[in-house]
Amino acid sequence: MLGLDHSRLSSALMAPYYNAFIAKPQTVDDIPRIVALMGPKTVPAPPPPPGQPPPTAPKTRLIVDVEGTITSIQRIPAAGS
């Protein structure tokens, strides 16, 4: 169940009555309404090519004095950057 109400358009897939000639959601009604309700489609990032390690995130180095107070923060670039 998507939670999408019936459409007022008889040409929409979500019209209140079944129409065998409507086989897919309509771009003028059904699709914009479901996107408004559920949000846009998200696509995951593609995996790295075979044989290559996944990218690494940058690292952070904290410089601390003898009392344990952080005196500076340095960003270390990721390998291959």
GUROSE-621444 format. One record per atom (N, C-alpha, C): residue in one letter; x, y, z. Coordinates in steps of 0.2 Angstrom, whole numbers, padded with zeros to 4 digits, always signed. Layout:
N
AXYZ
...
//
This chain:
81
M+0004-0006+0000
M+0000+0000+0000
M+0004+0006+0000
L+0003+0011-0005
L+0007+0017-0005
L+0004+0023-0001
G-0002+0022+0000
G-0005+0028+0003
G-0007+0034-0002
L-0007+0032-0008
L-0009+0037-0013
L-0017+0036-0014
D-0020+0042-0014
D-0028+0042-0015
D-0029+0041-0022
H-0036+0040-0023
H-0038+0039-0030
H-0037+0046-0034
S-0036+0046-0040
S-0035+0052-0044
S-0042+0054-0047
R-0043+0060-0048
R-0049+0063-0051
R-0049+0062-0059
L-0043+0061-0062
L-0042+0059-0069
L-0044+0052-0071
S-0049+0051-0075
S-0050+0045-0077
S-0045+0041-0081
S-0040+0045-0084
S-0034+0042-0088
S-0029+0040-0083
A-0029+0041-0077
A-0024+0039-0072
A-0024+0032-0070
L-0019+0029-0068
L-0018+0022-0066
L-0022+0022-0059
M-0022+0027-0055
M-0025+0028-0049
M-0032+0031-0049
A-0035+0030-0055
A-0042+0032-0056
A-0047+0028-0051
P-0053+0030-0049
P-0057+0026-0044
P-0060+0020-0047
Y-0059+0019-0054
Y-0062+0013-0057
Y-0057+0010-0061
Y-0057+0004-0062
Y-0052+0000-0065
Y-0053+0001-0073
N-0047+0002-0077
N-0048+0003-0084
N-0042-0002-0086
A-0044-0007-0090
A-0039-0012-0092
A-0034-0009-0097
F-0036-0003-0100
F-0031+0000-0105
F-0026+0004-0102
I-0026+0005-0096
I-0021+0009-0092
I-0016+0004-0089
A-0010+0003-0092
A-0006-0002-0089
A+0000+0001-0085
K+0001+0007-0085
K+0007+0010-0081
K+0005+0017-0078
P+0009+0019-0073
P+0007+0026-0070
P+0008+0031-0075
Q+0004+0036-0075
Q+0004+0042-0080
Q+0008+0047-0077
T+0012+0050-0082
T+0017+0055-0080
T+0014+0062-0078
V+0007+0063-0080
V+0004+0069-0079
V+0000+0069-0072
D+0000+0063-0069
D-0004+0063-0063
D-0001+0058-0058
D-0001+0052-0059
D+0001+0047-0054
D+0008+0048-0052
I+0013+0049-0056
I+0020+0049-0055
I+0021+0055-0050
P+0019+0061-0053
P+0020+0067-0048
P+0017+0067-0041
R+0012+0063-0041
R+0008+0063-0034
R+0012+0058-0030
I+0015+0053-0033
I+0018+0048-0028
I+0025+0051-0026
V+0028+0054-0031
V+0035+0058-0029
V+0034+0063-0024
A+0028+0067-0024
A+0026+0072-0019
A+0025+0068-0012
L+0022+0062-0012
L+0021+0058-0006
L+0027+0055-0003
M+0031+0052-0008
M+0036+0047-0005
M+0043+0050-0006
G+0044+0055-0010
G+0051+0058-0012
G+0053+0056-0018
P+0059+0059-0021
P+0061+0056-0027
P+0065+0050-0026
K+0066+0046-0032
K+0070+0040-0032
K+0077+0042-0030
T+0080+0038-0026
T+0088+0038-0025
T+0091+0033-0028
V+0097+0034-0030
V+0101+0029-0034
V+0107+0028-0030
P+0109+0022-0027
P+0115+0021-0023
P+0121+0022-0028
A+0127+0023-0025
A+0133+0024-0028
A+0135+0018-0031
P+0138+0018-0037
P+0140+0011-0040
P+0146+0008-0036
P+0147+0002-0036
P+0153-0001-0033
P+0159+0000-0036
P+0165+0000-0033
P+0171+0001-0036
P+0173-0004-0042
P+0177-0003-0047
P+0178-0008-0052
P+0182-0014-0048
P+0181-0020-0051
P+0184-0026-0048
P+0192-0025-0048
G+0195-0027-0043
G+0202-0026-0042
G+0205-0020-0039
Q+0200-0015-0038
Q+0202-0009-0035
Q+0199-0008-0028
P+0203-0006-0023
P+0200-0005-0016
P+0195+0001-0016
P+0190+0000-0012
P+0185+0006-0011
P+0189+0012-0009
P+0186+0018-0011
P+0189+0024-0009
P+0189+0025-0001
T+0194+0028+0002
T+0194+0029+0009
T+0192+0036+0010
A+0189+0037+0016
A+0187+0044+0018
A+0193+0048+0021
P+0194+0054+0021
P+0199+0058+0024
P+0199+0057+0031
K+0205+0057+0034
K+0206+0056+0041
K+0207+0063+0045
T+0206+0063+0051
T+0208+0069+0055
T+0213+0067+0061
R+0218+0071+0062
R+0223+0071+0067
R+0222+0076+0072
L+0221+0074+0078
L+0220+0079+0084
L+0227+0080+0087
I+0229+0086+0088
I+0235+0088+0092
I+0233+0089+0099
V+0236+0086+0104
V+0234+0086+0111
V+0240+0088+0115
D+0239+0093+0120
D+0245+0095+0124
D+0245+0090+0130
V+0250+0091+0134
V+0251+0086+0140
V+0245+0086+0145
E+0241+0091+0145
E+0235+0091+0149
E+0229+0088+0146
G+0229+0086+0140
G+0224+0083+0136
G+0219+0088+0133
T+0221+0094+0132
T+0218+0099+0128
T+0219+0099+0121
I+0214+0099+0117
I+0215+0098+0109
I+0218+0105+0107
T+0224+0105+0104
T+0227+0112+0102
T+0226+0113+0095
S+0225+0108+0091
S+0224+0109+0084
S+0221+0103+0081
I+0218+0104+0075
I+0215+0098+0071
I+0217+0098+0064
Q+0220+0093+0062
Q+0223+0093+0055
Q+0219+0087+0051
R+0217+0089+0045
R+0214+0084+0040
R+0219+0081+0036
I+0219+0075+0036
I+0224+0071+0032
I+0220+0068+0026
P+0222+0070+0020
P+0219+0068+0014
P+0219+0061+0013
A+0213+0058+0010
A+0213+0051+0008
A+0218+0049+0003
A+0220+0043+0004
A+0225+0040-0001
A+0222+0041-0008
G+0226+0043-0013
G+0224+0044-0020
G+0221+0051-0021
S+0221+0055-0016
S+0218+0062-0017
S+0223+0067-0020
//
